[in-house]
Amino acid sequence: MIKNYFKTAFRSLVRNKSYAIINIAGLAVGIAVCMMIFIIIQFQTSFDNFHSKKDRIYRVLTEHHHADAATISYEKSIPFPMPEGLKTAFPQLEQVAPIYASHNDELQVLDANGTPVKNFKEQSGVFYTSPSFFNMFDFPLLAGSYASLKDPNNVLLTKEIAENYFGDWKAAIGKTIKLTGTYRIGAGLFQFPPAALKVSGILATIPANTDLQLKLVVAFGTDFTGDKIYGLQNPNWNQTSPDFGCYVLLPPNISVDNFNQQLSAFARKMAPADNKNSQIVQSLSAVHYDAEVGNYSNKTISHELINVLWLIATFILLIACVNFINLSTAQAVNRAKEVGVRKVLGSNKFQLQIQFIIETFLIVTSAVILAAVITIFVLPSINQLLELSLSFNVLNNPSIILFLLTVTMLVTALAGFYPSIVLSRFNPVNALKSKLTVNTAKGISLRRGLVVFQFVIAQALIIGTLIIVKQMDYFMNRPLGFDKDAIVNVPFRPDSTGSKLTDYLRQQLLSVNGVQSVSFSSNTPVEDANDMWTSFKFDHAIKETDFQAIAKFADDGYVTAYKLQLVAGRNLQPSNMTREFLVNESLVKSLGFKKPGDILNKEISMLNDQIKCPVVGVLKDFNDRPFRNGLAPLLITTNITMYRQAAIKLGTTNMASTMQSVKKIWEQTFPDYSYEYKFLDDKIGSFYKQENQLSQLYKAFAAIAIFLSCLGLYGLASFMAVQRIKEVGIRKVLGATAGSIVYLFSKEFIILIAIAFAIATPIAWFYMHQWLQYYAYRISISWWLFAAGGLVAIIIALVTVSFQAIKAALANPVKSLRTE
């Protein structure tokens, strides 16, 4: 019996090829979107789940209590003495591991004589830690020993890094590399003498789903121990670094809330009286989702965004199911006689329902197979767009098989249940006499309601995408307050040698045809997370101000190179030391001055009074941070030891030739330093990478929703064309034109789209308004964005409907009016 059901279902699908192809294509696209979102979410929710002790691993956070007492914020940096203090104060802790994430490290492979043979640069992935780190986290070793990290000047390399540096990872053991690093401590940048490191172990490939993307692991204490920076005799509980943190392994069955209370009390006891901060622990499972604090991979995803993705997947799948229902019921009239014959021959409703459910199952199964093929081909593009490592591997990921089986059963039930009931209820007498009437108000209303539902989702996605694109255009085109065009930033050697060569470099670069100006500084005018924040005293005050400012170190050419505008005073004078300050308007306002000139010649003291200088100029406010943040108070002063990069303003002609000359000069000046550069406008664009990625995703989702909704419209138009065939014939006999027939069909769909638009508009406005609140600088949601979204939907709908409408209008009325 079951075999007969499948055989009959297969023959029916072959006989109605166009119907089957449209249904399979629609379901396949919907299921493919669902599957890709499932794979993305599965990857994002799997971060650091492979560690066997993951439930007991916690990181220590600093809890900031702000002046208003009601505001609390958190960060991953902690005081330098904290790890040792934890070991002493909490002996019940199984492991305590300090960790420092270094950036922009220069590395050289040395031969047996200590001569550099290769230069490398690692933007990230160099970590300083102790063996206790590997007693918590499961990062297997291929060779060597974790215990080697007890001794300074030892380093573990990952297999990939070892192969990149030495060709064969097995040959790397015992070899020597030289590390030159720059460390951010408080408001300063510090550079240690190059350290010769012995390769004492090789780590296996680091999984993609961890926020600890290790490349090199250096023994903690090799150059960096925190208090070693200043040579302090006593621990400094006020001193920290943005990239210095700590992980702890709690014993089983401990109360985390109770431990946090003890930890906070300990932190307040150890900190100076003026330090109101304390420490708490955060579970490893929460790290990847904490966008406020961040992590060492700088990649987080909020639970809200995961929920949005699930919602989109659900809606896309529902739209695909709605299409199937509309197309199936539209096909019902064509199958009426088949149903009549089956009933006359003895089939009951249940048997007919089983028959149509099996047809649905075959369609859904075919759609799932096609969806898997689509996913395999599209996933590499998703990986490239989102910079992820996703794979469709059913052998290593059985949950994909479970997901596909669940989707198959669910979609079969959702899409097949209603059509099977409609088809099985046909009256056999009316069906055989072609007097079928399924145009009941209830049936028509349901199908129209489903079309409205589809276009509510589609129009909401269209409107949302338009707003996101508009906001992105605003980011990229809004004036920043400084020149970003044709400026290239090149980092240079962060040591005394580099500082001595700045004058020579300037002369050499300015001699290149196409180089208009050169400036050396610690940072560009706008930074995302690399700015140095500092507290300071103003005008001989005893206490520091209740706000912090961004500190940038730059030469006297900085204002000219970036075309910053002075509103009071003068520019910095040439100097290698710190002698005077420039400030921005925001700092002037924060100090309570009404006129920029009122702050001139007032003294500012920072870094524990190590720097005391007068203010000589006030800069017009410019955007010193991405547009998701407001303007910050700013200090700019000279100090040649803090310069880390050159800003080179280029002419717009023969830029490639100019850059070749710049590269040649750089490599001659720093032969053992890796040459790299980045255009400032590209750097600014990278601040909005996540927004760009989401914009591309939403564009794709909106296009898919429109495509699927159009299939649903096609189904309803087909149904109505069959239902109203006699009406159209009579109208044509009485003189109706083809245009009036097309209008007759299109009018109803325009009404349906208008209803969908009325529902979608407030929904889209509410959620996009909430999203825009994340940015300090944002567009206002104009009415024309909604009008454009509605117009796009109407045009697409009319194009879809017009095919069936024109076909009905051009049909021969004699055939449509003939009853027998």
C-alpha positions as a printed Julia matrix, in Angstrom:
820×3 Matrix{Float64}:
   0.0    0.0     0.0
   2.74   2.46    1.01
   4.69   1.55   -2.12
   1.63   2.38   -4.2
   1.29   5.74   -2.47
   4.89   6.63   -3.35
   4.53   5.38   -6.92
   1.35   7.39   -7.48
   2.87  10.49   -5.87
   5.95  10.25   -8.08
   3.84   9.9   -11.24
   1.73  12.91  -10.21
   4.83  15.06   -9.74
   6.28  13.99  -13.08
   2.97  14.8   -14.75
   2.92  18.29  -13.17
   6.58  19.19  -13.73
   6.26  22.97  -13.56
   4.28  22.79  -10.32
   6.84  20.4    -8.79
   9.85  22.45   -9.92
   8.45  25.71   -8.53
   7.58  24.07   -5.21
  10.94  22.31   -4.89
  12.86  25.47   -5.8
  10.92  27.61   -3.3
  11.28  25.14   -0.46
  14.95  24.49   -1.29
  15.84  28.17   -1.06
  13.97  28.54    2.23
  15.52  25.41    3.73
  19.01  26.41    2.49
  18.73  29.79    4.25
  17.55  28.0     7.39
  20.42  25.53    7.18
  23.07  28.22    6.72
  21.72  30.23    9.65
  21.69  27.02   11.71
  25.36  26.38   10.83
  26.3   29.99   11.67
  24.52  29.88   15.02
  25.88  26.43   15.84
  29.42  27.72   15.19
  28.9   30.9    17.23
  27.43  29.02   20.19
  30.22  26.42   20.19
  33.02  28.81   21.21
  35.34  27.26   23.79
  32.93  24.4    24.44
  35.64  21.82   23.67
  37.54  22.44   26.93
  36.91  19.6    29.37
  36.87  21.99   32.37
  34.85  24.72   30.64
  32.17  24.79   33.37
  34.75  25.75   36.01
  36.87  28.23   34.01
  36.26  31.91   34.75
  37.98  35.13   33.76
  38.53  37.97   36.21
  36.9   41.29   35.27
  37.32  44.77   36.7
  34.09  46.38   37.85
  34.15  50.17   37.5
  31.91  52.2    39.8
  31.5   55.61   38.19
  31.05  58.98   39.86
  27.26  58.96   39.55
  27.25  55.72   41.61
  24.44  54.32   39.47
  26.62  53.45   36.48
  28.73  50.29   36.5
  30.91  49.13   33.6
  33.28  46.22   33.15
  36.58  45.54   31.41
  38.86  42.55   31.03
  42.01  44.29   32.31
  42.98  43.85   35.96
  45.7   45.27   38.27
  49.1   43.69   37.7
  49.44  42.21   41.22
  46.01  40.53   41.05
  47.1   37.02   39.82
  49.67  36.63   42.61
  47.23  38.13   45.09
  44.59  35.57   44.11
  46.97  32.67   44.68
  47.71  33.92   48.2
  44.23  35.03   49.23
  42.29  32.13   47.68
  44.31  28.92   48.04
  41.18  26.93   47.11
  41.57  28.04   43.49
  42.9   25.09   41.5
  44.65  27.24   38.88
  45.4   30.93   38.37
  46.79  32.01   34.99
  47.83  35.58   34.15
  47.62  36.39   30.44
  48.82  39.27   28.31
  47.82  39.64   24.65
  50.49  41.49   22.71
  49.96  43.28   19.38
  52.02  44.3    16.36
  55.01  42.18   17.32
  58.13  42.0    15.15
  59.7   38.53   14.96
  62.92  37.35   13.38
  64.1   33.81   12.79
  67.75  33.49   13.83
  70.31  31.05   12.51
  72.78  29.11   14.65
  75.04  32.18   14.85
  72.21  34.45   15.98
  71.95  36.22   12.63
  68.42  37.15   11.45
  67.4   35.21    8.33
  63.65  35.98    8.08
  61.38  38.79    9.26
  57.75  38.35   10.33
  55.1   40.51   11.91
  52.14  39.27   13.95
  49.29  41.73   14.41
  47.8   39.48   17.1
  48.15  36.0    18.54
  51.24  36.54   20.73
  50.3   35.7    24.33
  52.33  35.75   27.54
  51.17  33.24   30.14
  52.25  30.48   32.51
  51.89  26.65   32.44
  48.78  26.94   34.62
  46.94  28.31   31.58
  47.27  24.92   29.88
  46.11  23.13   33.03
  42.77  24.88   32.43
  42.44  25.0    28.65
  42.7   22.04   26.28
  45.22  23.08   23.61
  47.15  19.88   22.82
  50.91  19.79   22.28
  52.46  17.96   19.34
  55.94  18.22   20.83
  57.69  19.8    23.8
  56.39  20.6    27.25
  54.02  23.12   28.85
  56.35  23.16   31.86
  59.0   24.95   29.77
  56.95  28.14   30.23
  58.06  28.23   33.88
  61.37  29.62   32.65
  61.7   32.97   30.86
  62.67  33.19   27.19
  60.79  30.05   26.16
  58.05  30.06   23.54
  55.48  27.6    22.22
  54.5   27.91   18.54
  51.43  26.57   16.82
  51.99  24.03   14.06
  51.02  26.57   11.37
  53.33  29.3    12.68
  56.21  26.84   13.06
  55.76  25.73    9.43
  55.57  29.35    8.28
  58.75  30.3    10.14
  60.83  27.13    9.68
  59.24  25.16    6.84
  58.82  21.98    8.94
  57.29  22.18   12.39
  59.4   19.26   13.61
  62.54  21.23   12.81
  61.4   24.2    14.91
  62.08  22.62   18.33
  65.21  24.17   19.88
  65.45  26.97   17.31
  65.63  30.63   18.3
  63.46  33.57   17.32
  63.83  37.21   18.31
  60.76  39.1    19.52
  60.42  42.88   19.57
  57.2   43.98   21.18
  55.39  47.16   22.19
  53.24  47.12   25.31
  50.39  49.37   26.36
  50.57  50.18   30.05
  48.08  52.67   31.38
  48.28  55.69   29.08
  51.71  54.87   27.7
  53.39  52.73   25.07
  56.52  50.92   26.12
  59.03  48.94   24.12
  61.38  46.31   25.51
  64.77  45.32   24.14
  64.45  42.42   21.68
  64.19  39.07   23.43
  65.77  35.86   22.08
  63.24  33.05   22.58
  63.88  29.33   22.44
  61.17  27.24   20.78
  60.34  24.66   23.47
  57.08  23.23   22.16
  54.66  22.95   19.24
  50.9   23.36   19.77
  48.39  21.54   17.6
  46.16  23.55   15.28
  44.06  25.97   17.32
  40.32  25.4    16.68
  38.47  28.21   14.92
  35.77  28.25   17.62
  37.87  29.74   20.42
  38.41  33.35   21.41
  41.99  32.47   22.36
  43.56  32.4    18.91
  47.09  31.48   19.98
  50.01  31.76   17.56
  52.97  32.16   19.9
  52.83  31.58   23.66
  55.71  33.23   25.5
  56.71  32.38   29.07
  55.15  34.95   31.4
  57.99  37.04   32.83
  60.18  36.96   29.71
  59.84  40.71   29.39
  56.39  41.32   30.7
  55.35  40.89   34.31
  53.51  44.15   34.85
  55.37  45.68   37.82
  58.64  45.11   35.97
  57.65  47.99   33.68
  58.47  50.67   36.23
  60.83  48.65   38.39
  58.49  49.07   41.35
  59.5   47.52   44.66
  55.9   47.23   45.9
  52.91  45.98   43.9
  50.99  48.78   42.2
  47.26  48.0    42.43
  46.43  51.05   40.32
  48.53  49.98   37.34
  47.14  47.83   34.53
  47.08  47.33   30.78
  44.1   47.03   28.42
  45.33  43.59   27.35
  46.37  42.15   30.72
  43.93  39.7    32.26
  43.61  36.55   34.3
  41.76  33.22   34.2
  41.01  31.04   37.22
  39.81  27.46   37.66
  37.27  27.23   40.45
  36.93  24.04   42.48
  33.81  21.9    41.92
  30.55  22.8    43.68
  31.67  26.27   44.69
  29.11  29.09   44.87
  30.16  31.63   42.25
  28.06  34.4    43.84
  29.71  33.79   47.2
  33.17  33.77   45.6
  32.42  37.05   43.81
  31.52  38.67   47.12
  34.81  37.5    48.64
  36.76  38.61   45.56
  35.18  42.09   45.57
  35.97  42.5    49.26
  39.59  41.4    48.66
  40.0   43.78   45.71
  38.66  46.76   47.68
  40.97  45.88   50.57
  44.07  45.77   48.36
  43.3   48.8    46.17
  44.26  52.35   47.23
  41.59  54.39   48.98
  40.87  56.54   45.91
  40.32  53.46   43.71
  36.64  52.51   43.8
  36.98  49.57   41.41
  36.59  45.94   42.35
  36.89  42.55   40.65
  34.43  39.78   39.84
  34.64  36.57   37.79
  32.74  35.8    34.59
  32.12  32.29   33.29
  33.92  31.17   30.12
  30.54  30.44   28.51
  29.64  34.16   28.63
  32.86  35.53   27.13
  31.95  35.18   23.45
  28.66  37.03   23.9
  29.93  39.99   25.93
  30.24  42.85   23.43
  30.77  45.43   26.21
  33.9   43.8    27.64
  35.08  42.07   24.47
  37.63  39.28   24.29
  41.06  38.53   22.88
  39.74  37.67   19.42
  37.79  40.96   19.19
  34.87  38.93   17.85
  31.66  38.77   19.8
  28.05  38.07   18.96
  25.16  39.13   21.17
  22.35  36.82   22.2
  19.99  39.38   20.66
  21.61  38.98   17.25
  21.42  35.19   17.53
  17.71  35.51   18.3
  17.25  37.79   15.28
  18.94  35.21   13.05
  16.68  32.47   14.42
  13.68  34.69   13.79
  14.74  35.36   10.19
  15.3   31.63    9.6
  11.85  30.86   10.98
  10.15  33.51    8.88
  11.96  32.47    5.69
  10.93  28.86    6.28
   7.34  29.9     6.98
   7.26  31.94    3.75
   8.44  28.86    1.84
   5.71  26.76    3.47
   3.1   29.39    2.65
   4.18  29.24   -0.99
   3.67  25.51   -1.01
   0.19  25.87    0.46
  -0.8   28.53   -2.06
   0.6   26.61   -5.02
  -0.95  23.33   -3.84
  -4.41  24.81   -3.44
  -4.03  26.61   -6.77
  -3.33  23.22   -8.3
  -6.4   21.74   -6.59
  -8.84  22.56   -9.4
  -6.62  20.77  -11.91
  -6.69  17.63   -9.76
 -10.4   17.69   -8.99
 -11.31  14.9   -11.41
  -8.5   12.74  -10.07
  -9.94  13.12   -6.57
 -13.47  12.42   -7.88
 -12.37   9.2    -9.59
 -10.49   8.03   -6.49
 -13.5    8.65   -4.28
 -15.87   6.88   -6.7
 -13.5    3.9    -6.68
 -13.63   3.74   -2.89
 -10.89   5.99   -1.49
 -11.77   7.7     1.77
 -10.58  11.09    3.06
  -7.81   9.61    5.2
  -6.31   7.66    2.29
  -6.4   10.77    0.07
  -4.78  12.84    2.81
  -2.0   10.25    3.16
  -1.55  10.32   -0.63
  -1.1   14.12   -0.69
   1.08  14.11    2.42
   3.41  11.62    0.71
   3.52  13.88   -2.38
   4.51  16.72   -0.05
   7.13  14.49    1.57
   8.7   13.71   -1.82
   8.78  17.41   -2.69
  10.27  18.35    0.68
  12.87  15.56    0.48
  13.9   16.73   -2.98
  14.02  20.31   -1.67
  16.21  19.28    1.29
  18.69  17.53   -1.06
  18.76  20.6    -3.32
  19.11  22.85   -0.25
  22.15  20.82    0.86
  23.73  21.32   -2.57
  22.99  25.06   -2.45
  24.51  25.28    1.03
  27.7   23.52   -0.06
  28.19  25.98   -2.92
  27.17  29.14   -1.02
  28.95  28.46    2.29
  32.43  29.53    1.02
  30.98  32.95    0.13
  29.4   33.19    3.6
  32.78  32.32    5.13
  34.47  35.04    3.11
  31.82  37.63    3.97
  31.65  36.9     7.7
  35.3   35.79    8.08
  34.25  32.5     9.66
  35.29  28.87    9.3
  31.98  27.18    8.6
  31.68  23.77    7.0
  28.9   21.48    5.84
  30.25  18.17    7.05
  27.55  15.7     8.03
  30.11  13.05    9.05
  31.79  15.24   11.68
  28.63  17.13   12.56
  25.7   14.72   13.11
  23.53  17.6    14.34
  23.22  18.74   10.7
  21.58  15.4     9.85
  19.25  15.78   12.83
  18.44  19.33   11.72
  17.66  18.2     8.17
  15.44  15.36    9.38
  13.61  17.74   11.72
  13.12  20.3     8.94
  11.89  17.57    6.58
   9.25  16.37    9.04
   8.29  19.87   10.15
   7.94  21.31    6.65
   6.05  18.23    5.45
   3.57  18.72    8.29
   3.3   22.5     7.9
   3.12  22.59    4.11
   1.19  19.38    3.48
  -1.49  19.36    6.13
  -3.83  22.08    4.83
  -3.62  21.19    1.08
  -4.28  17.53    1.88
  -7.47  18.48    3.75
  -8.64  20.79    0.94
  -8.01  18.2    -1.78
  -9.56  15.29    0.15
 -12.82  17.16    0.82
 -13.83  17.56   -2.82
 -17.37  16.34   -3.64
 -16.87  13.5    -6.2
 -20.03  14.38   -8.2
 -19.13  18.05   -8.55
 -15.5   17.17   -9.23
 -16.39  14.82  -12.1
 -18.87  17.35  -13.56
 -16.23  20.14  -13.33
 -18.48  22.04  -10.94
 -15.88  22.29   -8.26
 -16.3   25.18   -5.87
 -13.45  25.81   -3.48
 -13.7   29.56   -3.53
 -15.29  29.77   -0.16
 -14.73  32.97    1.74
 -12.77  31.07    4.36
 -10.38  29.52    1.84
  -9.83  32.73   -0.09
  -9.31  34.69    3.13
  -6.72  32.2     4.38
  -4.73  32.35    1.14
  -4.9   36.13    1.04
  -3.89  36.27    4.69
  -0.89  34.09    3.95
   0.18  36.41    1.11
  -0.17  39.41    3.44
   1.95  37.57    6.03
   4.66  36.94    3.45
   4.83  40.53    2.33
   4.83  41.86    5.89
   8.11  39.98    6.4
   9.48  40.88    2.97
   8.67  44.59    3.29
  10.03  44.77    6.84
  13.3   43.28    5.58
  13.38  45.66    2.6
  12.78  48.72    4.79
  15.33  47.51    7.36
  17.93  46.94    4.65
  17.34  50.41    3.18
  17.86  51.99    6.61
  21.06  49.98    7.24
  22.45  50.93    3.82
  21.54  54.58    4.43
  23.3   54.51    7.81
  26.39  52.94    6.24
  26.45  55.64    3.55
  26.2   58.2     6.34
  29.21  56.64    8.08
  31.35  56.67    4.97
  30.38  60.11    3.65
  29.9   62.22    6.77
  32.71  64.79    7.25
  35.11  63.63    9.95
  36.68  67.01   10.61
  40.03  66.01    9.13
  41.48  64.87    5.82
  41.45  61.1     5.25
  41.97  60.96    1.49
  45.23  59.65    0.02
  46.88  59.36    3.45
  48.83  56.18    4.07
  49.96  55.11    7.54
  53.18  53.1     7.85
  54.28  51.73   11.26
  58.0   51.94   11.96
  60.49  50.41   14.35
  59.35  51.1    17.96
  62.74  51.59   19.58
  65.43  54.2    20.02
  66.82  53.41   16.57
  63.47  54.21   14.99
  63.2   57.44   16.95
  66.64  58.59   15.83
  65.76  58.0    12.18
  62.58  60.09   12.0
  64.33  63.23   10.67
  66.2   61.16    8.09
  62.99  59.38    7.07
  61.14  62.69    6.7
  63.81  64.08    4.39
  63.92  60.91    2.28
  60.14  60.67    1.96
  59.65  64.34    1.1
  62.15  63.92   -1.73
  59.84  61.35   -3.39
  57.76  62.76   -6.21
  54.13  62.53   -5.12
  54.68  62.82   -1.33
  53.12  66.08   -0.16
  53.68  65.93    3.62
  54.95  63.59    6.36
  54.06  63.41   10.05
  55.07  61.03   12.85
  52.67  60.13   15.67
  51.43  57.46   18.06
  47.96  57.26   16.46
  45.86  58.53   13.6
  43.2   61.15   14.42
  40.52  58.43   14.64
  41.01  55.07   16.39
  38.62  52.28   17.3
  40.28  50.66   20.32
  43.95  51.69   20.22
  43.67  55.11   21.83
  45.36  55.82   25.14
  43.05  57.22   27.8
  44.53  59.2    30.67
  43.38  61.06   33.74
  44.94  64.47   34.34
  45.09  67.5    36.62
  44.18  70.93   35.34
  45.6   74.34   36.28
  47.64  73.2    39.31
  44.67  71.36   40.87
  45.37  68.84   43.63
  42.82  66.31   42.38
  42.43  64.86   38.93
  39.43  65.76   36.79
  36.35  63.53   37.02
  36.74  62.54   33.35
  39.52  61.1    31.22
  40.88  62.27   27.89
  42.44  60.58   24.88
  46.17  61.27   24.69
  47.92  61.32   21.32
  51.59  61.99   20.72
  52.41  63.71   17.44
  54.94  66.04   15.85
  54.3   69.59   14.68
  53.38  68.32   11.18
  50.33  66.4    12.45
  47.91  69.33   12.16
  49.06  70.07    8.61
  49.1   66.47    7.38
  45.52  65.77    8.51
  44.27  69.34    7.9
  43.05  69.83   11.46
  41.56  73.26   12.18
  42.78  75.54   14.98
  40.07  77.69   16.57
  42.32  79.34   19.15
  46.03  79.67   19.83
  48.73  78.13   17.68
  50.18  74.8    16.55
  52.78  72.81   18.45
  56.38  73.92   17.97
  58.98  71.39   16.74
  60.28  69.4    19.71
  61.41  65.89   20.53
  60.19  66.18   24.11
  56.83  67.0    25.67
  56.61  70.78   26.08
  53.08  71.93   25.2
  49.55  70.67   24.56
  46.89  71.0    21.93
  43.35  70.24   23.14
  40.01  69.96   21.36
  36.77  71.86   21.91
  35.22  68.93   23.8
  37.91  69.09   26.47
  37.43  72.86   26.77
  33.67  72.38   27.26
  34.21  69.53   29.74
  36.3   71.89   31.88
  33.52  74.47   31.86
  35.02  77.14   29.61
  32.69  79.02   27.26
  35.36  80.32   24.87
  38.2   78.2    23.42
  40.74  80.94   24.07
  40.07  80.87   27.82
  42.08  77.67   28.26
  45.25  78.96   26.61
  48.41  78.97   28.77
  46.68  76.92   31.5
  48.75  73.94   32.72
  47.8   70.28   32.28
  49.54  67.54   34.26
  49.27  63.83   33.48
  51.0   60.49   34.13
  51.47  61.18   37.86
  52.86  64.67   37.16
  55.58  63.29   34.89
  54.28  65.59   32.15
  53.38  69.21   32.94
  52.8   71.53   29.99
  50.74  74.59   29.04
  47.91  74.52   26.5
  48.96  76.52   23.41
  46.14  75.73   20.97
  42.57  74.52   20.66
  41.5   72.3    17.75
  38.05  72.3    16.25
  36.29  69.06   17.25
  36.82  66.18   14.86
  35.61  62.6    15.13
  38.36  60.89   17.09
  36.35  57.66   17.45
  33.92  55.69   15.25
  30.44  57.13   14.84
  28.98  54.69   17.34
  30.74  56.85   19.96
  30.45  60.56   20.7
  33.3   63.05   20.74
  35.89  62.56   23.46
  38.15  65.1    25.21
  41.54  65.08   23.5
  45.16  65.96   24.34
  47.91  66.12   21.71
  51.56  66.67   22.55
  55.03  65.95   21.14
  57.24  63.09   22.34
  59.49  61.34   19.84
  59.77  58.17   21.98
  56.02  57.58   21.59
  55.83  57.8    17.8
  54.89  54.49   16.2
  53.84  55.38   12.66
  54.25  57.82    9.81
  51.38  59.57    8.05
  52.27  60.18    4.42
  50.02  62.47    2.38
  50.16  61.41   -1.28
  49.25  63.12   -4.51
  46.45  61.53   -6.46
  48.53  60.85   -9.6
  51.02  57.99  -10.03
  50.13  56.71   -6.55
  51.41  53.18   -7.25
  54.8   54.51   -8.33
  54.98  56.72   -5.24
  54.21  53.77   -2.97
  56.98  51.72   -4.56
  59.45  54.5    -3.77
  58.16  54.72   -0.18
  58.6   50.95    0.22
  62.16  51.11   -1.1
  63.1   53.87    1.36
  61.48  52.01    4.23
  63.22  48.71    3.57
  66.58  50.45    3.2
  66.06  52.31    6.49
  64.74  49.29    8.44
  66.14  46.19    6.7
  65.15  43.87    9.58
  61.64  45.27   10.02
  58.59  44.09    8.11
  57.19  46.77    5.81
  53.41  47.21    5.85
  50.99  50.05    5.27
  47.31  50.92    5.38
  45.37  53.73    3.78
  43.49  55.77    6.36
  40.15  55.6     4.54
  40.44  51.77    4.44
  41.18  51.75    8.16
  38.11  53.89    8.87
  36.02  51.59    6.69
  37.2   48.61    8.75
  35.62  50.15   11.88
  32.24  49.3    10.39
  33.06  45.78    9.25
  30.31  44.16   11.31
  27.74  46.67   10.06
  28.84  45.97    6.48
  28.56  42.24    7.02
  25.08  42.57    8.5
  24.09  44.88    5.64
  25.14  42.27    3.08
  23.32  39.53    5.0
  20.11  41.52    5.28
  20.24  42.37    1.58
  20.43  38.66    0.83
  17.61  37.84    3.27
  15.41  40.6     1.83
  16.03  39.35   -1.73
  15.2   35.77   -0.73
  12.05  36.88    1.13
  10.91  38.81   -1.95
  11.67  35.84   -4.22
   9.7   33.45   -2.04
   6.85  35.91   -1.58
   6.62  36.29   -5.33
   6.24  32.52   -5.64
   3.36  32.78   -3.18
   1.8   35.56   -5.24
   2.21  33.47   -8.35
   0.36  30.65   -6.62
  -2.54  32.86   -5.54
  -2.73  34.5    -8.97
  -2.83  31.06  -10.57
  -5.6   30.0    -8.22
  -7.66  33.1    -8.9
  -7.15  32.77  -12.65
  -8.65  29.28  -12.54
 -11.46  30.32  -10.18
 -12.49  33.31  -12.26
 -12.05  31.79  -15.71
 -15.76  31.97  -16.56
 -16.03  35.52  -15.2
 -13.14  36.61  -17.43
 -14.76  34.89  -20.42
 -18.08  36.68  -19.84
 -16.33  40.05  -19.4
 -14.45  39.57  -22.67
 -17.64  38.6   -24.53
 -19.25  41.78  -23.19
 -16.36  43.85  -24.52
 -13.79  44.06  -21.73
 -10.24  44.81  -22.94
  -7.13  42.91  -21.94
  -5.98  45.94  -19.96
  -9.15  46.01  -17.87
  -8.77  42.29  -17.13
  -5.19  42.81  -16.0
  -6.36  45.72  -13.81
  -9.1   43.49  -12.35
  -6.51  40.96  -11.18
  -3.84  43.47  -10.14
  -6.16  45.67   -8.07
  -6.74  43.01   -5.45
  -3.05  42.27   -5.06
  -2.2   45.94   -4.69
  -4.7   46.05   -1.82
  -3.04  43.0    -0.21
   0.42  44.59   -0.54
  -0.93  47.85    0.9
  -2.29  45.97    3.94
   1.08  44.24    4.37
   2.83  47.63    4.08
   0.58  49.12    6.77
   1.51  46.27    9.13
   5.21  46.12    8.24
   5.91  49.86    8.56
   5.48  50.27   12.36
   7.28  46.97   12.98
  10.26  48.0    10.84
  10.32  51.5    12.36
  10.36  50.19   15.93
  13.22  47.71   15.46
  15.34  49.95   13.25
  14.86  52.87   15.64
  16.16  50.63   18.43
  19.15  49.59   16.3
  20.07  53.18   15.46
  20.23  54.1    19.16
  23.5   52.14   19.29
  25.21  54.94   17.35
  26.0   58.4    18.64
  25.77  59.68   15.05
  22.81  58.34   13.13
  20.37  59.15   10.38
  16.78  60.14   10.99
  14.34  57.59    9.59
  12.7   59.48    6.71
   9.26  58.7     5.37
  10.66  58.12    1.88
  12.57  55.02    3.09
   9.25  53.4     3.93
   7.65  54.66    0.72
  10.57  53.25   -1.29
  10.22  49.88    0.43
   6.5   49.76   -0.27
   6.95  50.86   -3.89
   9.6   48.18   -4.5
   7.26  45.52   -3.11
   4.31  46.72   -5.25
   6.37  46.81   -8.46
   7.76  43.3    -7.83
   4.28  42.02   -6.98
   2.74  43.54  -10.12
   5.44  42.04  -12.32
   4.76  38.64  -10.74
   0.97  38.85  -11.02
   0.94  40.31  -14.51
   2.08  37.01  -16.04
  -1.05  35.16  -14.89
  -3.27  38.22  -15.42
  -2.15  38.67  -19.03
  -2.48  34.93  -19.64
  -6.1   35.03  -18.36
  -6.87  38.2   -20.33
  -5.62  36.7   -23.61
  -7.38  33.34  -23.18
 -10.1   32.37  -25.69
 -13.48  33.08  -23.99
 -15.18  30.3   -25.98
 -13.06  27.67  -24.23
 -13.59  29.19  -20.8
 -17.39  29.4   -21.2
 -17.82  25.87  -22.52
 -19.13  23.73  -19.63
 -19.03  20.26  -21.13
